Amino acid sequence: MMRWINRGLSLLLIALVRLYQITLGPFLGGHCRFQPTCSRYFIAAVQKHGPWKGAWMGIWRILKCHPFHRGGYDPP
């Protein structure tokens, strides 16, 4: 049962990020300091680590995306 809940939550999180990529992403421009971008990182982290740890990793990555962080290559 828990596996189905985790799978559904993963799909929902990925769908929300993809919606962001299609709707808001083009208007905000490509200003991510990291490679891969924060949205791609979020999706990869959820796929690799599941919805709970992956979402936490993605949120932590987004919080690091500011002018005072050097960025760079940071795989999930």
Order of alpha helices (4+ residues) and beta strands (2+ residues): alpha-alpha-beta-alpha-alpha-beta
